Amino acid sequence: MADAAAGDPGDGDFRLLMDYAHGFMVSQVLFTASDLGLFEALAPGPLETAAVARALGSSPRGTRLLLDACAGLGLVRAEPGRGGGGPAFTLTRLSRLFLLVGSPLSQRSMLRYLAGTTARCWGELGGAVREGRSQYARAVGVATREPFVAIYRSSAERLLFMRALQDTWSVYGARVLTAFDLSGFRVICDVGGGSGALAAACARLHPTSSVSVFDTHDVIATARAHFRRPRGDPPIRFLGGDFFRSPLPRADLYILARVLHDWTDADAARLLGRIGRAGGRGSALLLVEAVLTPGGRGPARALLLSLTMLLQTRGRERTEAEFRAMAAAAGFTRFQRRPTGGDLEVMLARK
Ligand SMILES: C[S@@+](CC[C@H](N)C(=O)[O-])C[C@H]1O[C@@H](n2cnc3c(N)ncnc32)[C@H](O)[C@@H]1O
């Protein structure tokens, strides 16, 4: 006999299916509203549709439908208008905190990156699954298996990628760096540290420690040119090189944030081995990554991130047991893990 709820549009499974099927529209509303400058238009205060359309240079009809969709998703709020032109729209806590360009917690560069390169790569998911590898050739016309050749295919893309990743640290930086007491580490190196945002936050928390960023020469040059630190911030050092080939600096603590998930098990082991040999006897490793549940069945967002890694890198997300084993193989045998309350978790492994 058929399931009692089958054929009922209120069926929980059917609703879930519809949520999943329409998920791309939610992202597109968010990306488009951001790209058009809708949130900046509303920043000074509530506006009716006609005023928003004038500010955006967009059609009143399209603007109204976009505003209504944003209101339905909680990105803006509708309140009674005064000018007889329908409701006035205003920012919500979510949009005020995270969606305004220039706000301290803004995620706008991350959204631009997701809307551009990542969304285009996701359009090629079928090819990635069939072939088991990244899809830059189809998605952005760059035929290479070297992830960072494709990711950094132009100076504009390099800068956007660095800004996008930096957005994360405005929300997670303090959580990640205070999950463990790092005050005993005098020399700290953020390997693959990108713009230096996490390293800078680390230097602010531990101003008597020497903090450096090790990344490719081009990334270091971009960090120096485009990511100025506030005056009075403790200094951080920038070191350029290839972490698979160049000598790594000696440090007490090596941070690896969102680096291992870019690489195969063999490449990740090679990098960890090099770090293990570069560090002194009492050195430690701070890993910051999404962590899969035992057996790799969840959480769902980490599994989606694993597919992003398939599409854009050579890596995948891993379980705690995998991180623990990889760290131990490089000599970092004493392993602890702390959650941050978000998608990224922190693991400290000491020799
Ligand atoms: C996914 S990003 C993470 C950046 C930063 N840790 C964060 O979480 O915001 C990976 C970083 O590894 C760097 N990287 C990749 N290959 C590298 C190599 N061979 N040598 C040095 N750095 C490299 C990239 O330039 C990039 O900054």
The ligand as an ORCA input file, in Angstrom:
! r2SCAN-3c Opt
* xyz 0 1
  C      42.485     27.817      0.678
  S      43.743     28.986      0.859
  C      43.743     29.276      2.612
  C      44.314     30.623      2.977
  C      44.270     30.945      4.462
  N      44.989     29.976      5.246
  C      42.837     31.057      4.928
  O      42.297     30.097      5.470
  O      42.239     32.122      4.717
  C      45.216     28.057      0.627
  C      46.464     28.902      0.699
  O      47.598     28.074      0.403
  C      48.477     28.817     -0.419
  N      49.315     27.904     -1.207
  C      48.896     27.017     -2.143
  N      49.930     26.356     -2.662
  C      51.040     26.845     -2.060
  C      52.418     26.555     -2.182
  N      52.858     25.606     -3.030
  N      53.283     27.235     -1.399
  C      52.841     28.184     -0.530
  N      51.527     28.498     -0.373
  C      50.650     27.837     -1.132
  C      47.553     29.621     -1.285
  O      48.201     30.709     -1.911
  C      46.490     30.037     -0.298
  O      46.804     31.240      0.339
*
